[in-house]
Amino acid sequence: MNLPKEISNGLIIFIGIGAYFLLMEVLGLADLIYLRLFNVLFVFYGTNRTLKTNFMEGKVILVPNAVAALLTSFTGVFLSILGLIAYSYAQGGDAFVKSLSKTFLFGGNPSVMTYSISLLFEGIVSAVIVTFILLLIWETRYASDKH
């Protein structure tokens, strides 16, 4: 059974982000905030793969491409958040998140779910921004349904 390209590229995003954060953890770099921002590159990569495949297949209409790109990026973001929840509970739950929150944007004592929901909103926003940037890039390369 072949997965749709949106789901398979979303899985690529998830695997890339997961491997990146595990590597940062192993190397002791997980507390460096600016390195955490590079996870958006994996979202760019997976979403761009979906758009590239669509355009190679002759699908150049904006709305279906936007839906495919958003589905790809949302799949990667949702799977990454689920992975974070599982990893957080495996590392000690709320105590692990409290160690993360010291070096991140949260104050107080966030729970695993509060932390994850906040990152989910951040991930959704970044997925939308990445999608719009890539749509603008790809739209300039190919003629679309414009007159």
Backbone hydrogen bonds, N-H to C=O, Kabsch-Sander energy under -0.5 kcal/mol:
donor,donor_aa,acceptor,acceptor_aa,energy
7,I,4,P,-0.5
8,S,4,P,-2.6
9,N,5,K,-2.5
10,G,6,E,-1.5
11,L,7,I,-2.2
12,I,8,S,-1.6
13,I,9,N,-2.0
14,F,10,G,-2.3
15,I,11,L,-2.9
16,G,12,I,-2.6
17,I,13,I,-2.8
18,G,14,F,-2.7
19,A,15,I,-2.8
20,Y,16,G,-2.3
21,F,17,I,-2.6
22,L,18,G,-2.3
23,L,19,A,-2.4
24,M,20,Y,-2.3
25,E,21,F,-2.1
26,V,22,L,-2.5
27,L,23,L,-2.4
28,G,25,E,-0.8
29,L,24,M,-2.8
30,A,24,M,-0.8
32,L,29,L,-1.8
33,I,31,D,-0.9
35,L,32,L,-0.8
36,R,32,L,-0.9
36,R,33,I,-0.9
37,L,33,I,-0.8
38,F,35,L,-1.0
39,N,36,R,-1.2
40,V,37,L,-1.3
41,L,38,F,-1.8
42,F,39,N,-0.9
43,V,39,N,-1.1
44,F,40,V,-2.5
45,Y,41,L,-2.4
46,G,42,F,-2.4
47,T,43,V,-2.3
48,N,44,F,-2.6
49,R,45,Y,-2.0
50,T,46,G,-1.5
51,L,47,T,-2.2
52,K,48,N,-2.9
53,T,49,R,-2.3
54,N,50,T,-2.4
55,F,51,L,-2.6
56,M,52,K,-2.2
57,E,53,T,-1.6
58,G,55,F,-1.2
59,K,54,N,-2.7
60,V,58,G,-1.1
65,N,61,I,-1.5
66,A,62,L,-2.6
67,V,63,V,-2.5
68,A,64,P,-2.3
69,A,65,N,-2.6
70,L,66,A,-2.6
71,L,67,V,-2.6
72,T,68,A,-2.1
73,S,69,A,-2.5
74,F,70,L,-3.0
75,T,71,L,-2.1
76,G,72,T,-2.1
77,V,73,S,-2.4
78,F,74,F,-3.1
79,L,75,T,-2.4
80,S,76,G,-1.9
81,I,77,V,-2.3
82,L,78,F,-2.3
83,G,79,L,-2.4
84,L,80,S,-2.3
85,I,81,I,-2.4
86,A,82,L,-2.3
87,Y,83,G,-2.8
88,S,84,L,-2.9
89,Y,85,I,-2.2
90,A,86,A,-2.0
91,Q,87,Y,-1.6
92,G,89,Y,-0.8
93,G,88,S,-2.9
95,A,92,G,-1.2
97,V,93,G,-1.8
98,K,94,D,-2.3
99,S,95,A,-1.4
100,L,96,F,-1.5
101,S,97,V,-2.7
102,K,98,K,-0.9
103,T,100,L,-1.2
115,Y,111,S,-2.5
116,S,112,V,-2.4
117,I,113,M,-2.8
118,S,114,T,-2.1
119,L,115,Y,-2.2
120,L,116,S,-2.2
121,F,117,I,-2.2
122,E,118,S,-2.0
123,G,119,L,-2.7
124,I,120,L,-2.5
125,V,121,F,-2.2
126,S,122,E,-2.4
127,A,123,G,-2.4
128,V,124,I,-2.2
129,I,125,V,-2.4
130,V,126,S,-2.8
131,T,127,A,-2.3
132,F,128,V,-2.4
133,I,129,I,-2.4
134,L,130,V,-2.6
135,L,131,T,-2.5
136,L,132,F,-2.1
137,I,133,I,-2.1
138,W,134,L,-2.9
139,E,135,L,-2.4
140,T,136,L,-1.2
141,R,137,I,-0.5
141,R,138,W,-0.8
142,Y,138,W,-1.2
